[in-house]
Every structure is written in C-alpha cells, then in structure tokens.
Amino acid sequence: MAGFPVAQGEQSYHGTYIPEIWSSKLQVKFYAGTALTDISSTDYEGEIKDKGDTVKIRTQPDIQPQDYEKGQALVTQQPNPSVIDLTIDKGKYFQFPIHPVDTKQSDIAYVNKWAEDGSEQVKIAVETGVYADIYSDAAAANMGATAGAKTSSYNMGVTATPVVLTKDNVLDYIVDIGSVLCEQDVPETMRWLVIPVWMAGLIKKSDLKDASLTGDSTSPLRTGLIGMIDTFKIYRSNLLSSVVDTGNTCYRVLAGHPTALTFATQIVRTEVIDNPFDFGKLHRFLQVYGYRVIKPESLVHFYCRKG
C-alpha cells in the first residue's frame, strides 16, 4: 500500500514516520451451509471410537399377516431380522505449525481462528462427499423417468434428459417428489429436501401467493426463508453434486426421510504436540466418519437443471 497520495516533488513519509497499521480483527469468512446431521440418523455416533470400527445395525423384521379360517391350524412365522454394517472407514484431518516467534509477536489469537476454520472446512468436505456418493443408492423406483413404486408415472430425470426447472413448474415437481415417497409409504413427518441455490430462487419467484404453502405466516417472497413446502423441510445448499450433461450443468437434488441415511462421526484427536522439526508446536485435528443408505425406499434422486 502506497499511503496517502502526495503531489509531485513532495516527500511521502509512509513506511518511515507514518507506519502501516494492521487491523486486530480478522475478515469475516463465510462457509457453505451444512445440513447432513439434520437429514440423517445419527443414533450410532456414541458407539464408535476410531477409524475402522464397524457398527452392527439390527433391522426390524417384516411380520406377515396370514388368512384365517375357523378351526384351521395356525402357522407360526419365525421373524428373521437382518444386520447392516455401518463401517467407520473415512477420515479427514488438518495440521498446522504454531511457532513461538509468531505467537509472541502476533497481536491476534490466530491459532483459535485457524482451528475454527479447519473444523468448518472438514464439515464441508465431509458433506460434499456424502452427497456425491449416496444419490445412486436411492431405490430404483425413486429415480429416473418412470419413478413411482405404484404408478411409474413421475419423471425424476435421467442422464441426457434432466428435468428442466422453471419458476412455473418447480412447485409441481416438488409435489411429485413427495408423491414418489408416498408411493413407498414413507412417513410424511420429518421429510427433507436439499436443493441448489438457484432452485431456491425459482421457488421464491414462483406463484407462492398463499404463505400457508410453506407453513409460515409470511410469504418467502418477503422474507427469503423457504421453510416447508408440501411435506418437506427445505434445505438450500451449495454442496450438492453436479455434472455437465449435454452442455448444461445438472444437479443431483436429494429428498427423503432420516430413516434413509445413517451417519456417524467422531472427533478422535484435537491436540497440540511438540514440532519435531522446528521450535514450537503442531496443532492437529482428526475426525473419522462413516455413512450408509440403509433404507433406499426413503431416498429420492431428482436429476435436474435450471431452465
């Protein structure tokens, strides 16, 4: 920075008698919103300790009703519950040095700020990876051009032919996504829908004259808060998976119920140790996690692009 401008031939004292002043406040940093723990079941987090652990999830067996006639011999069904493995096989870490010269001379508590930033970046990286992986685990009847377990009548989009969304049809497709879940008898309570930012914009431009559509007292056109639509709690995200398809960026929108996905994570280490290569310390952080779609019929993959 050159300091305050001076006329030609005039001496500038910037950097000599007039020092530079560094602000003691760090610039605000924004992070992508995360929703993974809101849309998944996290019941098994307390049972994991380290990367590589496997949690055995016992499922509820199906009890089959039988026809009855007076005087008949009754048939006994032996329930046969299955077991699903949730493997904690992924991890994220960060590490940075803390040099005594820097901490002695610095006028801000930068170590805590860096650690906070690292943990936020880990959260974003984990969620981005999960979204990019689970869409293909949705039930076959919950994706594609002929979705619907009962009617096969809902277009959820396919490669080379994504659904083209506009402000005029976006609400209709959200209702169709709900219908796909209804045909799988998925409970209407606690349903969620994760959408890209541009889709949220289409919703707010759509014909939402009746604020009760979103379950709120004030229209989202005025507040910007989407809230509830149909049976879904709407989450806006910049982390959804996308791909270039036929020259357009297409998005893998996800919808479902917390029964679809189980997610477990554990912060294994947050520690400061001696730096073996220099004076000072190393600050490091390790988080392990695992996830699995355990009820595919509760997950919908909606493949779309902006019209």
C-alpha angles and dihedrals in degrees: 000000000000099000127227112345117254132196121260111283093018118119118242116211095193109135094015114055092000109057128203113253119215117208115243089215122084119226112260111258122207124215132201111260115254128206106166097116090048096055100040139058112257097179094125102053093102091058099061126082109168144002112290097035117132124212116207109218114199113211129211112257121230114251110210119213116223132209114255134211125181112267097012124138109257119237116222117217118210107215111228112198117194128217125229121200118224105194121199094214105140133075143178128198143170134196133186135172126252108204118196092224091057096045091046095050102033118102095205133060092245097160094069091045092052091048091050090050091049093053091049091050090050090053091051093047093050094049093046090054094048094051091048091053110039103053092083090055093068114115114272089243090055099062141037134050094304103043122159125092092225106029108017085215105124125091110218093168133255137215111293090012109060121171108264109222126206134167087261098057106025095095092048091056092048088055089049090053088054090050091053089057091045090056086058091050091242111167114259093221119087095014115155138196124197112201137175119255095254090056089053087053091054090052091053090049093048126097097281096151091142109067090197088074087079096039091245132115093231128051116254086230086074103035105030089226110125099193116163127358120181101326096329134105102215122225119189113210142175091199102075118121117259136181137189107248124175090343096309133099107245125193133214102224114194130210134170150097130294089253089070099067133035119198130181129180137171133191098226101179137015106166147146115219136174113278105241092201103044145007116291134028143301119230112206139173133194127190124179126195147163136194140184139179101238099170109038093180089066093058128077126195112204113188113200149142136207115270 
